[in-house]
Amino acid sequence: MADDGLIEAYLDELAVALRWHRHADDIVAETDDHLRCAVERRIEDGVDSETAQRDVLEGFGDPFVVARAFATTRSGRLALPTRSTREAGVLALVSAGLWVAVPVVWYLGGWLYDRLDDGTAAPDEVGSKAQLLVVGVMAMTLLGAATTLLATTLILRERHGGFGVSGMVGIAASALGCLASLFGWFLVGWGGLLSVGTALVAVDLWRRGIAPKRSILATGTGLTIGGAAWAVLRISEAGGPDQHGEYVVANAAGLVIGSIILAFGLFGIGRWLAKEEPVELPEPTRLAPA
């Protein structure tokens, strides 16, 4: 084709409109081939090159409308990076930091709690105000980690244009896990619910193939791996029970392993969301009825 300037300009616009899509280069290359073949057929019919290009491009549609079609999910929503999803990437990074802090705060707090014991409180009671403060910090750290994890899941739902059944059930399980985390000692309860929730969400995200898979894998399996480590050590009674009947080795290993792997996944998700350039695709023009 002697003069393909209109085609080139169109492809440049399409590349800009699709810059967020993981297969943008392939889509542009396929479109390039389709458009040139269509133009060649028009030229063979006796139409000049410029007119052929205009006719074909007019029939193909505005590049931003084409990009919008690639962003539209089955539910009719858009799966696009936005200003809100980009800014919310910071929340995922905060959540990663909180999950790293959870085992540190919990076991440092437990150590400090015992050191503050003046011997006047019953074994299952909180003694001094200082001990109450320690327990409060421990509880708020866990609640903050669970809550920001749930919020990150909701952000991922927005970024992916909605979830299927697996993802929605995962969100529900994660929400219950947040509530259960109010009872920090109930490790099996909140840990189990959050494990199920993150795993189900990860299955949905994996199928959609938008988020980085390594981060999704770590986020979805972290607490489950930690739970498996806890179960093995608890069944084997590693370290034996302490004076309160708790298996500290099993609890500590499960919490540390699960939290670190989960934090790694959340960190990757946060970086991905924060680095994405927001995209705004115009609404298709609707013609008024004649």
C-alpha positions as CSV (number, residue, x, y, z in Angstrom):
1,M,0.0,0.0,0.0
2,A,1.6,3.2,-1.2
3,D,0.1,5.5,1.4
4,D,-1.0,4.0,4.6
5,G,-0.8,7.0,6.8
6,L,-4.5,6.8,8.0
7,I,-4.0,3.2,9.0
8,E,-0.8,4.0,10.9
9,A,-2.4,6.9,12.8
10,Y,-5.4,4.7,13.7
11,L,-3.1,1.9,15.0
12,D,-1.2,4.5,17.1
13,E,-4.4,5.6,18.7
14,L,-5.5,2.1,19.3
15,A,-2.2,1.2,21.0
16,V,-2.7,4.2,23.3
17,A,-6.3,3.2,24.1
18,L,-5.2,-0.4,24.8
19,R,-2.0,0.4,26.8
20,W,-3.5,-1.2,29.9
21,H,-4.3,-4.5,28.2
22,R,-1.8,-7.4,28.8
23,H,-2.2,-8.5,25.1
24,A,-2.2,-5.0,23.6
25,D,0.6,-5.7,21.1
26,D,-1.1,-8.8,19.8
27,I,-4.4,-7.0,19.4
28,V,-2.8,-4.1,17.6
29,A,-0.9,-6.5,15.3
30,E,-4.1,-8.5,14.5
31,T,-6.0,-5.3,13.8
32,D,-3.2,-4.1,11.5
33,D,-3.5,-7.2,9.4
34,H,-7.3,-7.1,9.3
35,L,-7.4,-3.4,8.3
36,R,-4.7,-3.7,5.6
37,C,-6.4,-6.8,4.0
38,A,-9.8,-4.9,4.0
39,V,-8.2,-1.9,2.4
40,E,-6.5,-4.0,-0.3
41,R,-9.8,-5.5,-1.2
42,R,-11.4,-2.1,-1.6
43,I,-8.5,-0.9,-3.8
44,E,-8.9,-4.0,-6.0
45,D,-12.5,-2.9,-6.4
46,G,-11.2,0.4,-7.9
47,V,-11.3,2.7,-4.9
48,D,-8.3,4.9,-4.3
49,S,-6.1,4.3,-1.3
50,E,-7.1,7.2,0.9
51,T,-10.8,6.6,0.3
52,A,-10.4,2.9,1.0
53,Q,-8.7,3.6,4.3
54,R,-11.4,6.0,5.4
55,D,-14.2,3.6,4.5
56,V,-12.5,0.7,6.3
57,L,-11.7,2.7,9.4
58,E,-15.1,4.2,9.6
59,G,-16.6,0.7,9.5
60,F,-14.2,-0.6,12.2
61,G,-15.0,2.1,14.7
62,D,-13.3,4.6,17.0
63,P,-10.2,3.2,18.6
64,F,-11.4,4.1,22.1
65,V,-14.7,2.4,21.5
66,V,-12.8,-0.7,20.3
67,A,-10.7,-0.6,23.4
68,R,-13.8,-0.3,25.6
69,A,-15.1,-3.5,24.1
70,F,-12.0,-5.3,25.2
71,A,-12.4,-3.9,28.7
72,T,-16.0,-4.9,29.1
73,T,-16.6,-8.1,31.1
74,R,-19.5,-10.5,30.8
75,S,-21.4,-8.6,33.5
76,G,-21.2,-5.4,31.5
77,R,-18.7,-3.7,33.8
78,L,-15.3,-2.4,32.8
79,A,-12.0,-4.1,33.9
80,L,-9.7,-1.1,33.9
81,P,-7.1,0.6,36.0
82,T,-8.5,3.8,37.4
83,R,-7.3,6.6,39.7
84,S,-9.0,4.9,42.6
85,T,-7.5,1.5,42.0
86,R,-4.1,3.1,41.5
87,E,-4.3,5.0,44.8
88,A,-5.7,2.0,46.5
89,G,-2.6,0.1,45.7
90,V,-1.1,1.9,48.7
91,L,-3.7,0.1,50.9
92,A,-2.5,-3.3,49.7
93,L,1.1,-2.2,50.6
94,V,-0.2,-1.1,54.1
95,S,-1.9,-4.5,54.4
96,A,1.3,-6.3,53.6
97,G,3.1,-4.3,56.3
98,L,0.4,-5.1,58.8
99,W,0.6,-8.8,58.1
100,V,4.3,-8.7,58.7
101,A,3.7,-6.9,61.9
102,V,1.0,-9.3,63.2
103,P,3.4,-12.2,64.4
104,V,5.9,-9.7,65.7
105,V,3.4,-7.7,67.7
106,W,1.6,-10.8,68.9
107,Y,4.6,-12.6,70.3
108,L,6.4,-9.5,71.4
109,G,3.1,-8.4,73.1
110,G,2.7,-11.8,74.7
111,W,6.2,-11.6,76.1
112,L,5.6,-8.1,77.4
113,Y,2.2,-9.1,78.8
114,D,3.9,-11.8,81.0
115,R,6.5,-9.4,82.2
116,L,3.8,-6.9,83.3
117,D,2.0,-9.6,85.3
118,D,2.0,-8.5,88.9
119,G,0.5,-11.8,90.1
120,T,-2.8,-10.3,91.3
121,A,-4.9,-11.3,88.2
122,A,-6.4,-14.7,87.6
123,P,-4.8,-16.7,84.7
124,D,-7.6,-15.8,82.2
125,E,-8.0,-12.1,83.3
126,V,-6.3,-9.0,82.1
127,G,-4.4,-7.5,85.0
128,S,-3.0,-4.0,84.9
129,K,-3.8,-1.1,82.6
130,A,-0.5,-1.7,80.9
131,Q,-1.5,-5.3,80.1
132,L,-4.8,-4.0,78.8
133,L,-3.0,-1.7,76.5
134,V,-0.7,-4.5,75.2
135,V,-3.8,-6.6,74.5
136,G,-5.4,-3.7,72.7
137,V,-2.4,-3.1,70.4
138,M,-2.3,-6.8,69.6
139,A,-6.0,-6.9,68.8
140,M,-5.9,-3.8,66.7
141,T,-2.9,-5.0,64.7
142,L,-4.7,-8.2,63.7
143,L,-8.0,-6.4,63.0
144,G,-6.2,-3.8,60.9
145,A,-4.5,-6.6,58.9
146,A,-7.7,-8.5,58.3
147,T,-9.7,-5.4,57.4
148,T,-7.1,-4.1,54.9
149,L,-6.9,-7.5,53.4
150,L,-10.7,-7.5,52.8
151,A,-10.5,-3.9,51.4
152,T,-7.8,-5.0,49.0
153,T,-10.0,-7.9,47.8
154,L,-12.8,-5.4,47.1
155,I,-10.3,-3.2,45.1
156,L,-9.3,-6.2,43.1
157,R,-13.0,-6.9,42.4
158,E,-13.3,-3.3,41.0
159,R,-10.1,-3.6,38.9
160,H,-11.3,-6.9,37.3
161,G,-14.8,-5.6,36.5
162,G,-16.5,-7.8,39.1
163,F,-16.2,-11.4,40.4
164,G,-17.8,-14.7,39.7
165,V,-19.3,-17.0,42.2
166,S,-15.9,-18.1,43.6
167,G,-14.8,-14.6,44.2
168,M,-18.0,-13.4,45.8
169,V,-18.0,-16.4,48.2
170,G,-14.4,-15.6,49.0
171,I,-15.3,-12.0,49.8
172,A,-18.1,-13.3,52.2
173,A,-15.7,-15.7,53.9
174,S,-13.1,-12.9,54.3
175,A,-15.7,-10.6,55.8
176,L,-16.6,-13.3,58.4
177,G,-12.8,-13.7,59.0
178,C,-12.5,-10.0,59.8
179,L,-15.3,-10.3,62.4
180,A,-13.7,-13.4,63.8
181,S,-10.4,-11.6,64.1
182,L,-12.0,-9.6,66.9
183,F,-11.3,-12.7,69.0
184,G,-7.6,-13.0,68.3
185,W,-7.2,-16.1,70.4
186,F,-9.6,-17.9,68.1
187,L,-6.7,-18.6,65.6
188,V,-8.5,-21.6,63.9
189,G,-11.6,-19.5,63.4
190,W,-10.3,-16.3,61.8
191,G,-7.4,-18.0,60.2
192,G,-9.6,-20.7,58.6
193,L,-12.1,-18.2,57.3
194,L,-9.5,-15.9,55.8
195,S,-7.7,-18.9,54.3
196,V,-10.8,-20.0,52.5
197,G,-11.7,-16.5,51.5
198,T,-8.3,-15.6,50.0
199,A,-8.1,-19.0,48.2
200,L,-11.5,-18.6,46.6
201,V,-10.7,-15.0,45.5
202,A,-7.4,-16.2,44.1
203,V,-9.1,-18.9,42.0
204,D,-11.3,-16.2,40.4
205,L,-8.4,-13.8,39.8
206,W,-6.2,-16.6,38.3
207,R,-8.9,-17.4,35.8
208,R,-9.2,-13.8,34.7
209,G,-5.4,-13.5,34.2
210,I,-5.1,-9.8,34.8
211,A,-3.3,-9.5,38.1
212,P,0.3,-10.8,38.4
213,K,0.0,-14.5,39.0
214,R,2.9,-14.9,41.3
215,S,1.3,-12.3,43.7
216,I,-2.1,-13.9,43.4
217,L,-0.6,-17.4,44.1
218,A,1.1,-16.1,47.3
219,T,-2.0,-14.2,48.5
220,G,-4.3,-17.1,47.9
221,T,-2.1,-19.8,49.5
222,G,-0.2,-18.0,52.2
223,L,-2.7,-18.5,55.1
224,T,-3.5,-22.1,53.9
225,I,0.2,-23.0,54.0
226,G,0.5,-21.4,57.4
227,G,-2.5,-23.4,58.5
228,A,-1.0,-26.6,57.2
229,A,2.2,-26.0,59.1
230,W,0.2,-25.3,62.3
231,A,-1.7,-28.5,61.9
232,V,1.4,-30.7,61.4
233,L,3.2,-29.2,64.4
234,R,0.0,-29.2,66.5
235,I,-0.7,-32.9,65.8
236,S,2.9,-33.8,66.5
237,E,2.7,-31.7,69.7
238,A,6.0,-30.0,68.8
239,G,7.4,-28.1,71.8
240,G,4.6,-29.3,74.1
241,P,1.9,-27.0,75.7
242,D,2.8,-24.0,77.8
243,Q,1.4,-23.1,81.2
244,H,-1.8,-22.0,79.5
245,G,-2.2,-25.2,77.5
246,E,-1.2,-23.4,74.2
247,Y,1.1,-25.0,71.7
248,V,3.3,-22.0,71.2
249,V,5.6,-23.6,68.6
250,A,2.7,-24.6,66.3
251,N,0.9,-21.3,66.7
252,A,4.0,-19.2,66.1
253,A,5.1,-21.2,63.1
254,G,1.7,-21.2,61.4
255,L,1.2,-17.5,62.0
256,V,4.7,-16.5,60.9
257,I,4.7,-18.6,57.7
258,G,1.1,-17.7,56.7
259,S,1.6,-14.0,57.4
260,I,4.9,-13.7,55.5
261,I,3.7,-15.5,52.4
262,L,0.5,-13.4,52.4
263,A,2.4,-10.2,52.9
264,F,4.6,-11.1,49.9
265,G,1.6,-11.5,47.7
266,L,-0.1,-8.3,48.9
267,F,3.1,-6.4,48.4
268,G,3.2,-7.5,44.7
269,I,-0.4,-6.6,44.2
270,G,0.1,-3.2,45.8
271,R,3.1,-2.4,43.5
272,W,1.1,-3.6,40.5
273,L,-1.9,-1.4,41.3
274,A,0.1,1.6,42.2
275,K,2.2,1.5,39.0
276,E,-0.8,1.1,36.6
277,E,-1.6,4.2,34.6
278,P,-5.3,5.2,35.0
279,V,-7.4,4.8,31.8
280,E,-10.5,6.7,30.9
281,L,-12.5,5.4,28.0
282,P,-15.4,7.5,26.7
283,E,-18.9,6.2,26.7
284,P,-20.1,5.1,23.2
285,T,-22.0,7.8,21.4
286,R,-25.7,7.0,21.4
287,L,-27.8,8.3,18.6
288,A,-31.2,9.8,19.5
289,P,-34.2,8.1,17.9
290,A,-35.4,9.8,14.7
